[in-house]
Amino acid sequence: MNGQVIFIDDEAAIRQAVQQWLELSGFSVRTCDSAQQALNLIDRHFAGVVISDVRMPGIDGLSLLEQLVALDAELPVIMVTGHGDVPMAVQALRQGAYDFIEKPFTPERLLDSVRRAQDKRRLVCENRQLREQFQRKDRIESQLLGVSRAMETLRRQVLELAGTSVNVLLRGETGSGKERVARCLHDFSRRAAKPFVALNCAAIPETIFESELFGHESGAFTGAQGKRIGRIEHADGGTLFLDEVESLPLAQQAKLLRVLQERTFERLGSNRSIQVDLRVISAAKPDLLDEARAGRFREDLVYRLNLAELHIPPLRERREDIPVLFEHFAAQAAERHGREAPALAPAELAHLLGHDWPGNVRELINAAERHALGLSGHSSPPASDQSLAAQLEAFEAQCLHKALQQCRGNIGEVMALLQLPRRTLNEKMQRHGISRQDYLPAGAEDD
């Protein structure tokens, strides 16, 4: 396909002729008989070209042009008229029209204008996408901290999935940051302006689970005073995050499956169906298919929840992130308590890198808070059984990451800072899977 076109004209014969011409040339064409119909189809993300007659009942072409320019000043709009009105053509071009074509026109004249307009629109959309990618990359790096390859991969996967509406299953150990990842999937999606509703399935007693999830009407059960909006209804238009979803009672699993299949549900005590539009992100520690084989989870629900799966790496598998995370959380804690965070001594850093962190990021946050309060000496994490060589490797990788970040990818400055020759630096970066490109300023080119 060469691109998308929306053609507006109140004459059916002209709409049909133009549609045939453009489709024979490989364009995807949508015709409208009024400006209002077209406005309902177009937003700032429309990647095509608009062609509109000028003289139409209701909203005329110039009024439509005014509204489209206000929506997106870079949207190519080609105006068509059969009246040969030169002042009108000048006015349309001044208002932001891309081109002005007089009836009767040949297919070649129209196709030439549409092709040029589509080329322009493609460049505009590509440049916007690149800018948005840089902006999103900067923003997500402040949300999902870490310099390890595992975290770079996770950030890329989150941004890719955030642009879709598929349900996502997060797998990871306790404290690894599953809710933070779920929040990023919501915040970087088109649902970001709508609610993000989190529910820990293991924390809700089974007796009130249905009411919590689906809500209830007044008098639905003893003690039900007044109507209650459930979590599903509250998440309408946004995202529902089900943490520890393996703890979801079997009876509620069947009802959740129906919501995902039919996009409707009923409050407890009501027969009225309510439509809902939501994305479900769930998190689990065990393999849900293993839970299904054991009879504790519905297999059909697993496939509905797990259209895409993300693995959240434990902290022990990304040790080079430990100093960055520790410094960040210690600085936050110090600011909360109105004091300066004490410097991290080499021996303390060695302890941090040597610990296996069974509680993952949550445990690290606790250690950073104690450090900020001057209590870290009372709770230094014990050294793990990891070899000295492995601990030194993790520390070396962290030093490289920090130097590249500080020097914004300038290899000459990194060589001077770390006092390393170019060949040695290259070998170390290659061994740790570190790319200079990841540290260059946005828009800079690698040499």
LOZA-67123 format. One record per residue (C-alpha): residue number from 1; residue in three letters; z, x, y. Coordinates in Angstrom, 3 decimals. Layout:
<recs>
REC,NUM,ALA,Z,X,Y
...
</recs>
This chain:
<recs>
REC,1,MET,0.000,0.000,0.000
REC,2,ASN,-0.852,1.211,3.528
REC,3,GLY,2.059,-0.630,5.111
REC,4,GLN,3.383,-4.032,6.122
REC,5,VAL,1.881,-6.396,8.671
REC,6,ILE,3.184,-9.664,10.098
REC,7,PHE,0.395,-11.734,11.691
REC,8,ILE,1.226,-14.712,13.935
REC,9,ASP,-1.346,-17.337,14.944
REC,10,ASP,-1.178,-21.121,15.109
REC,11,GLU,-4.716,-21.491,13.665
REC,12,ALA,-4.765,-21.525,9.844
REC,13,ALA,-8.387,-20.330,9.529
REC,14,ILE,-7.707,-17.224,11.627
REC,15,ARG,-4.526,-16.477,9.681
REC,16,GLN,-6.433,-16.647,6.402
REC,17,ALA,-9.318,-14.460,7.628
REC,18,VAL,-7.082,-11.735,9.057
REC,19,GLN,-4.903,-11.724,5.935
REC,20,GLN,-7.970,-11.199,3.733
REC,21,TRP,-9.324,-8.378,5.923
REC,22,LEU,-6.040,-6.502,5.964
REC,23,GLU,-5.188,-6.998,2.294
REC,24,LEU,-8.636,-5.710,1.278
REC,25,SER,-7.719,-2.536,3.201
REC,26,GLY,-4.469,-2.133,1.293
REC,27,PHE,-1.928,-3.698,3.678
REC,28,SER,0.857,-6.065,2.637
REC,29,VAL,0.449,-9.095,4.924
REC,30,ARG,2.815,-11.927,5.820
REC,31,THR,1.356,-14.684,8.054
REC,32,CYS,3.337,-17.005,10.361
REC,33,ASP,2.243,-20.094,12.286
REC,34,SER,4.863,-19.663,15.023
REC,35,ALA,6.741,-16.957,16.871
REC,36,GLN,10.088,-18.325,15.692
REC,37,GLN,9.056,-18.014,12.043
REC,38,ALA,8.184,-14.362,12.654
REC,39,LEU,11.444,-13.638,14.487
REC,40,ASN,13.333,-14.816,11.406
REC,41,LEU,11.570,-12.100,9.364
REC,42,ILE,11.895,-9.100,11.682
REC,43,ASP,14.822,-6.798,12.316
REC,44,ARG,15.170,-3.203,13.506
REC,45,HIS,14.606,-1.935,9.955
REC,46,PHE,11.156,-3.579,9.661
REC,47,ALA,8.824,-0.711,8.789
REC,48,GLY,5.503,-2.343,9.685
REC,49,VAL,3.305,-3.686,12.473
REC,50,VAL,3.318,-7.071,14.241
REC,51,ILE,0.090,-8.771,15.379
REC,52,SER,0.433,-11.885,17.514
REC,53,ASP,-1.830,-14.321,19.310
REC,54,VAL,-0.883,-14.736,22.970
REC,55,ARG,-1.414,-18.442,23.509
REC,56,MET,0.707,-20.441,21.059
REC,57,PRO,2.826,-23.611,21.330
REC,58,GLY,6.571,-23.098,21.678
REC,59,ILE,7.323,-19.411,22.139
REC,60,ASP,4.114,-17.792,23.338
REC,61,GLY,2.985,-14.257,22.505
REC,62,LEU,4.310,-12.622,25.682
REC,63,SER,7.759,-14.184,25.186
REC,64,LEU,7.705,-13.026,21.564
REC,65,LEU,6.750,-9.524,22.740
REC,66,GLU,9.695,-9.504,25.141
REC,67,GLN,12.113,-10.406,22.334
REC,68,LEU,10.633,-7.842,19.932
REC,69,VAL,10.812,-5.045,22.518
REC,70,ALA,14.466,-5.938,23.126
REC,71,LEU,15.061,-5.770,19.354
REC,72,ASP,13.233,-2.465,18.886
REC,73,ALA,11.299,-0.822,21.716
REC,74,GLU,9.432,1.364,19.189
REC,75,LEU,8.076,-1.527,17.096
REC,76,PRO,4.232,-1.606,17.417
REC,77,VAL,3.089,-5.060,18.574
REC,78,ILE,-0.649,-5.766,18.852
REC,79,MET,-1.524,-8.729,21.090
REC,80,VAL,-4.620,-10.899,20.525
REC,81,THR,-6.203,-13.409,22.942
REC,82,GLY,-9.454,-15.294,23.201
REC,83,HIS,-9.356,-15.732,26.958
REC,84,GLY,-10.442,-12.319,28.200
REC,85,ASP,-7.547,-12.308,30.616
REC,86,VAL,-7.382,-8.760,32.030
REC,87,PRO,-4.184,-9.328,34.080
REC,88,MET,-2.548,-10.714,30.938
REC,89,ALA,-3.598,-7.616,28.970
REC,90,VAL,-2.128,-5.345,31.649
REC,91,GLN,1.101,-7.363,31.660
REC,92,ALA,1.385,-7.146,27.863
REC,93,LEU,0.867,-3.387,27.845
REC,94,ARG,3.444,-2.974,30.635
REC,95,GLN,5.895,-5.049,28.583
REC,96,GLY,5.517,-2.617,25.687
REC,97,ALA,2.588,-3.897,23.609
REC,98,TYR,0.965,-1.217,21.460
REC,99,ASP,-2.581,-2.577,21.881
REC,100,PHE,-4.479,-5.606,23.200
REC,101,ILE,-7.469,-7.045,21.287
REC,102,GLU,-9.824,-9.700,22.659
REC,103,LYS,-11.266,-12.472,20.468
REC,104,PRO,-13.683,-12.538,18.828
REC,105,PHE,-13.005,-9.134,17.285
REC,106,THR,-14.528,-7.311,14.330
REC,107,PRO,-12.485,-6.376,11.252
REC,108,GLU,-13.158,-2.711,12.080
REC,109,ARG,-11.621,-3.023,15.565
REC,110,LEU,-8.501,-4.679,14.160
REC,111,LEU,-8.147,-2.251,11.237
REC,112,ASP,-8.459,0.777,13.510
REC,113,SER,-5.634,-0.483,15.730
REC,114,VAL,-3.418,-1.471,12.783
REC,115,ARG,-3.864,1.892,11.051
REC,116,ARG,-2.949,3.822,14.196
REC,117,ALA,0.036,1.547,14.807
REC,118,GLN,1.223,1.927,11.199
REC,119,ASP,0.987,5.729,11.403
REC,120,LYS,3.128,5.645,14.527
REC,121,ARG,5.656,3.292,12.910
REC,122,ARG,5.896,5.468,9.820
REC,123,LEU,6.762,8.521,11.931
REC,124,VAL,9.348,6.555,13.926
REC,125,CYS,11.010,5.276,10.730
REC,126,GLU,10.990,8.724,9.098
REC,127,ASN,12.567,10.341,12.187
REC,128,ARG,15.224,7.625,12.352
REC,129,GLN,15.987,8.084,8.682
REC,130,LEU,16.399,11.836,9.140
REC,131,ARG,18.719,11.314,12.128
REC,132,GLU,20.766,8.764,10.198
REC,133,GLN,21.001,11.120,7.212
REC,134,PHE,22.389,13.912,9.416
REC,135,GLN,24.846,11.518,11.061
REC,136,ARG,25.957,10.034,7.742
REC,137,LYS,26.274,13.502,6.207
REC,138,ASP,28.557,14.646,9.035
REC,139,ARG,30.628,11.457,8.809
REC,140,ILE,31.021,11.450,5.040
REC,141,GLU,32.071,15.104,5.020
REC,142,SER,35.048,14.117,7.159
REC,143,GLN,35.922,11.381,4.640
REC,144,LEU,35.303,13.143,1.314
REC,145,LEU,36.579,16.643,2.015
REC,146,GLY,35.623,19.677,-0.011
REC,147,VAL,33.216,22.589,-0.170
REC,148,SER,32.704,22.653,-3.931
REC,149,ARG,29.397,21.840,-5.562
REC,150,ALA,31.094,18.898,-7.319
REC,151,MET,32.032,17.330,-3.970
REC,152,GLU,28.599,17.995,-2.476
REC,153,THR,27.100,16.146,-5.437
REC,154,LEU,29.583,13.282,-5.098
REC,155,ARG,28.866,12.862,-1.365
REC,156,ARG,25.132,12.763,-2.041
REC,157,GLN,25.588,10.178,-4.805
REC,158,VAL,27.816,8.019,-2.594
REC,159,LEU,25.260,7.981,0.230
REC,160,GLU,22.451,7.134,-2.199
REC,161,LEU,24.399,4.240,-3.764
REC,162,ALA,25.748,3.002,-0.421
REC,163,GLY,22.196,2.062,0.506
REC,164,THR,21.955,-0.319,-2.457
REC,165,SER,23.812,-3.478,-3.454
REC,166,VAL,24.499,-2.526,-7.091
REC,167,ASN,27.985,-2.808,-8.555
REC,168,VAL,29.557,0.616,-9.117
REC,169,LEU,32.168,1.780,-11.624
REC,170,LEU,34.311,4.747,-10.559
REC,171,ARG,35.821,6.935,-13.281
REC,172,GLY,38.579,9.378,-12.488
REC,173,GLU,42.161,10.414,-13.120
REC,174,THR,45.168,9.042,-11.256
REC,175,GLY,45.295,10.331,-7.690
REC,176,SER,41.728,11.696,-7.697
REC,177,GLY,40.645,9.561,-4.733
REC,178,LYS,38.859,6.585,-6.293
REC,179,GLU,39.799,4.172,-3.504
REC,180,ARG,38.619,6.664,-0.874
REC,181,VAL,35.225,6.846,-2.617
REC,182,ALA,35.083,3.036,-2.861
REC,183,ARG,35.824,2.795,0.840
REC,184,CYS,32.969,5.208,1.625
REC,185,LEU,30.565,3.167,-0.522
REC,186,HIS,31.485,0.209,1.688
REC,187,ASP,31.636,1.979,5.059
REC,188,PHE,28.200,3.580,4.667
REC,189,SER,26.541,0.369,3.450
REC,190,ARG,25.042,-2.554,5.342
REC,191,ARG,28.177,-4.503,4.396
REC,192,ALA,30.356,-2.226,6.537
REC,193,ALA,30.997,-4.888,9.206
REC,194,LYS,32.305,-7.305,6.547
REC,195,PRO,35.671,-7.124,4.733
REC,196,PHE,36.662,-4.425,2.254
REC,197,VAL,39.169,-6.107,-0.045
REC,198,ALA,41.151,-3.989,-2.515
REC,199,LEU,43.103,-5.316,-5.505
REC,200,ASN,45.073,-3.236,-7.992
REC,201,CYS,44.678,-5.188,-11.230
REC,202,ALA,47.689,-3.455,-12.834
REC,203,ALA,50.025,-4.525,-10.018
REC,204,ILE,49.471,-8.310,-10.261
REC,205,PRO,51.533,-10.381,-12.751
REC,206,GLU,49.242,-12.257,-15.139
REC,207,THR,50.851,-15.593,-14.214
REC,208,ILE,49.549,-15.423,-10.641
REC,209,PHE,46.384,-13.412,-11.236
REC,210,GLU,43.997,-16.377,-11.098
REC,211,SER,45.449,-17.581,-7.812
REC,212,GLU,45.328,-14.057,-6.370
REC,213,LEU,41.695,-13.572,-7.326
REC,214,PHE,40.234,-17.056,-6.817
REC,215,GLY,42.738,-18.758,-4.502
REC,216,HIS,44.193,-22.248,-4.973
REC,217,GLU,44.353,-25.697,-3.422
REC,218,SER,47.569,-27.288,-2.240
REC,219,GLY,49.516,-28.653,-5.216
REC,220,ALA,47.391,-26.829,-7.800
REC,221,PHE,50.607,-25.752,-9.534
REC,222,THR,54.343,-25.893,-8.935
REC,223,GLY,55.120,-24.088,-5.706
REC,224,ALA,51.521,-24.118,-4.450
REC,225,GLN,52.237,-25.277,-0.915
REC,226,GLY,49.056,-25.269,1.114
REC,227,LYS,45.609,-23.894,0.393
REC,228,ARG,45.255,-20.154,-0.305
REC,229,ILE,42.094,-18.076,0.084
REC,230,GLY,41.709,-15.663,-2.837
REC,231,ARG,40.511,-12.057,-2.763
REC,232,ILE,36.991,-12.970,-3.909
REC,233,GLU,36.496,-15.489,-1.122
REC,234,HIS,37.994,-13.140,1.445
REC,235,ALA,35.483,-10.442,0.397
REC,236,ASP,32.476,-12.742,1.007
REC,237,GLY,29.673,-10.704,2.588
REC,238,GLY,31.565,-7.477,1.950
REC,239,THR,33.026,-5.466,-0.913
REC,240,LEU,35.663,-6.274,-3.543
REC,241,PHE,37.378,-3.174,-4.963
REC,242,LEU,39.110,-3.715,-8.318
REC,243,ASP,41.324,-0.717,-9.070
REC,244,GLU,42.535,-0.197,-12.651
REC,245,VAL,40.080,-2.895,-13.709
REC,246,GLU,40.948,-2.217,-17.358
REC,247,SER,44.162,-4.193,-16.673
REC,248,LEU,42.221,-7.373,-15.747
REC,249,PRO,43.441,-10.207,-18.067
REC,250,LEU,40.817,-11.407,-20.545
REC,251,ALA,40.878,-14.958,-19.162
REC,252,GLN,40.070,-13.678,-15.684
REC,253,GLN,37.384,-11.363,-17.042
REC,254,ALA,35.373,-14.413,-18.160
REC,255,LYS,35.725,-16.032,-14.735
REC,256,LEU,34.796,-12.808,-12.918
REC,257,LEU,31.698,-12.507,-15.125
REC,258,ARG,30.615,-15.969,-13.995
REC,259,VAL,31.063,-14.973,-10.344
REC,260,LEU,28.855,-11.920,-10.869
REC,261,GLN,26.200,-13.945,-12.710
REC,262,GLU,26.094,-17.135,-10.634
REC,263,ARG,27.607,-16.046,-7.291
REC,264,THR,29.851,-19.142,-7.323
REC,265,PHE,33.503,-19.884,-8.151
REC,266,GLU,36.120,-22.612,-7.772
REC,267,ARG,39.597,-22.318,-6.321
REC,268,LEU,42.415,-23.154,-8.737
REC,269,GLY,42.958,-26.924,-8.597
REC,270,SER,39.470,-27.673,-7.210
REC,271,ASN,36.152,-28.719,-8.724
REC,272,ARG,34.121,-27.725,-5.670
REC,273,SER,31.894,-24.690,-6.183
REC,274,ILE,31.961,-22.079,-3.435
REC,275,GLN,29.064,-19.673,-3.003
REC,276,VAL,29.947,-16.046,-2.463
REC,277,ASP,28.008,-12.868,-1.699
REC,278,LEU,29.888,-9.709,-2.560
REC,279,ARG,29.532,-6.296,-4.083
REC,280,VAL,32.084,-5.279,-6.717
REC,281,ILE,33.270,-1.697,-6.972
REC,282,SER,35.686,-1.133,-9.812
REC,283,ALA,37.721,1.860,-10.931
REC,284,ALA,39.021,2.705,-14.380
REC,285,LYS,40.766,5.593,-16.095
REC,286,PRO,39.682,4.842,-19.711
REC,287,ASP,36.133,4.291,-20.938
REC,288,LEU,35.568,0.529,-20.624
REC,289,LEU,33.247,0.469,-23.639
REC,290,ASP,36.093,1.960,-25.713
REC,291,GLU,38.308,-0.802,-24.319
REC,292,ALA,35.651,-3.365,-25.309
REC,293,ARG,35.448,-2.013,-28.852
REC,294,ALA,39.231,-2.332,-29.052
REC,295,GLY,38.973,-5.988,-27.989
REC,296,ARG,40.731,-5.470,-24.666
REC,297,PHE,37.701,-5.861,-22.399
REC,298,ARG,34.543,-7.973,-22.436
REC,299,GLU,31.487,-5.876,-23.227
REC,300,ASP,29.185,-8.138,-21.184
REC,301,LEU,31.436,-7.639,-18.158
REC,302,VAL,31.258,-3.854,-18.597
REC,303,TYR,27.490,-3.958,-18.160
REC,304,ARG,27.814,-6.149,-15.065
REC,305,LEU,30.353,-3.818,-13.441
REC,306,ASN,28.707,-0.569,-14.508
REC,307,LEU,25.217,-0.782,-13.031
REC,308,ALA,25.968,2.691,-11.653
REC,309,GLU,28.825,5.039,-12.521
REC,310,LEU,30.394,7.785,-10.426
REC,311,HIS,32.703,10.446,-11.836
REC,312,ILE,35.451,11.612,-9.461
REC,313,PRO,36.236,15.228,-10.446
REC,314,PRO,39.908,16.182,-10.890
REC,315,LEU,41.278,18.801,-8.531
REC,316,ARG,41.552,21.443,-11.267
REC,317,GLU,37.744,21.319,-11.641
REC,318,ARG,37.160,22.061,-7.941
REC,319,ARG,39.818,24.626,-7.106
REC,320,GLU,37.835,26.036,-4.170
REC,321,ASP,38.577,22.733,-2.374
REC,322,ILE,42.353,23.161,-2.646
REC,323,PRO,42.898,25.348,0.484
REC,324,VAL,40.675,23.090,2.652
REC,325,LEU,42.439,19.934,1.491
REC,326,PHE,45.906,21.480,1.752
REC,327,GLU,45.352,22.692,5.323
REC,328,HIS,43.928,19.297,6.323
REC,329,PHE,46.813,17.272,4.893
REC,330,ALA,49.433,19.738,6.158
REC,331,ALA,47.987,19.494,9.693
REC,332,GLN,48.027,15.679,9.486
REC,333,ALA,51.632,15.670,8.297
REC,334,ALA,52.712,18.137,10.987
REC,335,GLU,51.114,15.972,13.677
REC,336,ARG,52.912,12.886,12.353
REC,337,HIS,56.250,14.680,12.470
REC,338,GLY,55.618,16.284,15.862
REC,339,ARG,55.671,19.896,14.747
REC,340,GLU,53.412,22.855,14.011
REC,341,ALA,52.339,23.366,10.416
REC,342,PRO,53.660,26.739,9.165
REC,343,ALA,51.068,29.311,8.139
REC,344,LEU,50.227,29.466,4.445
REC,345,ALA,51.349,32.792,2.963
REC,346,PRO,49.112,34.551,0.394
REC,347,ALA,51.718,33.995,-2.332
REC,348,GLU,51.792,30.267,-1.557
REC,349,LEU,47.999,30.090,-1.678
REC,350,ALA,48.068,31.836,-5.067
REC,351,HIS,50.520,29.171,-6.298
REC,352,LEU,48.256,26.396,-5.033
REC,353,LEU,45.178,27.870,-6.721
REC,354,GLY,47.048,28.497,-9.958
REC,355,HIS,48.490,24.991,-10.348
REC,356,ASP,46.662,22.397,-12.491
REC,357,TRP,47.514,19.423,-10.202
REC,358,PRO,47.940,16.657,-12.807
REC,359,GLY,48.531,14.232,-9.921
REC,360,ASN,45.321,15.451,-8.229
REC,361,VAL,44.854,14.841,-4.481
REC,362,ARG,47.862,12.532,-4.318
REC,363,GLU,50.088,15.360,-5.598
REC,364,LEU,48.460,17.815,-3.193
REC,365,ILE,49.173,15.496,-0.246
REC,366,ASN,52.843,15.445,-1.241
REC,367,ALA,52.931,19.250,-1.462
REC,368,ALA,51.203,19.559,1.939
REC,369,GLU,53.732,17.192,3.541
REC,370,ARG,56.635,19.210,2.149
REC,371,HIS,54.992,22.378,3.445
REC,372,ALA,54.627,20.854,6.922
REC,373,LEU,58.349,19.996,6.856
REC,374,GLY,59.284,23.506,5.728
REC,375,LEU,60.300,22.329,2.268
REC,376,SER,57.505,23.882,0.211
REC,377,GLY,59.680,26.732,-0.982
REC,378,HIS,61.799,24.230,-2.903
REC,379,SER,58.867,22.747,-4.775
REC,380,SER,56.309,25.493,-5.317
REC,381,PRO,53.964,24.344,-8.058
REC,382,PRO,54.279,26.382,-11.237
REC,383,ALA,51.453,28.743,-12.119
REC,384,SER,49.048,27.371,-14.722
REC,385,ASP,47.783,29.090,-17.820
REC,386,GLN,44.551,29.862,-15.966
REC,387,SER,43.619,33.528,-16.119
REC,388,LEU,43.985,35.814,-13.120
REC,389,ALA,40.205,36.313,-13.122
REC,390,ALA,39.611,32.556,-12.863
REC,391,GLN,42.096,32.241,-10.000
REC,392,LEU,40.443,35.144,-8.165
REC,393,GLU,37.014,33.527,-8.643
REC,394,ALA,38.254,30.299,-7.059
REC,395,PHE,39.774,32.213,-4.151
REC,396,GLU,36.575,34.231,-3.624
REC,397,ALA,34.456,31.056,-3.562
REC,398,GLN,36.790,29.548,-0.973
REC,399,CYS,36.519,32.651,1.235
REC,400,LEU,32.715,32.471,1.108
REC,401,HIS,32.679,28.778,1.964
REC,402,LYS,35.068,29.284,4.861
REC,403,ALA,33.089,32.217,6.296
REC,404,LEU,29.764,30.371,6.077
REC,405,GLN,31.312,27.337,7.738
REC,406,GLN,32.852,29.448,10.516
REC,407,CYS,29.557,31.317,11.120
REC,408,ARG,27.428,28.144,10.825
REC,409,GLY,25.273,29.712,8.112
REC,410,ASN,24.488,32.923,10.061
REC,411,ILE,24.283,35.498,7.241
REC,412,GLY,24.550,38.467,9.597
REC,413,GLU,27.818,37.172,11.024
REC,414,VAL,29.144,36.417,7.512
REC,415,MET,28.319,39.973,6.392
REC,416,ALA,30.239,41.363,9.364
REC,417,LEU,33.184,38.982,8.912
REC,418,LEU,33.622,39.679,5.186
REC,419,GLN,32.447,43.315,5.454
REC,420,LEU,29.923,42.857,2.646
REC,421,PRO,26.369,44.237,2.300
REC,422,ARG,23.551,41.664,2.125
REC,423,ARG,22.836,42.188,-1.576
REC,424,THR,26.475,41.781,-2.606
REC,425,LEU,26.858,38.666,-0.478
REC,426,ASN,23.696,37.143,-1.976
REC,427,GLU,24.885,37.861,-5.530
REC,428,LYS,28.280,36.275,-4.877
REC,429,MET,26.753,33.190,-3.242
REC,430,GLN,24.343,32.787,-6.160
REC,431,ARG,27.166,33.149,-8.713
REC,432,HIS,29.233,30.446,-7.018
REC,433,GLY,26.257,28.134,-6.453
REC,434,ILE,26.589,28.338,-2.653
REC,435,SER,23.583,27.637,-0.433
REC,436,ARG,23.371,28.897,3.156
REC,437,GLN,21.278,25.821,4.007
REC,438,ASP,24.353,23.582,3.627
REC,439,TYR,26.038,25.313,6.595
REC,440,LEU,23.165,25.411,9.084
REC,441,PRO,23.476,23.156,12.154
REC,442,ALA,21.592,19.846,11.925
REC,443,GLY,17.907,20.375,12.637
REC,444,ALA,18.047,24.175,12.182
REC,445,GLU,15.515,25.763,9.830
REC,446,ASP,16.298,28.330,7.165
REC,447,ASP,14.508,31.651,7.566
</recs>
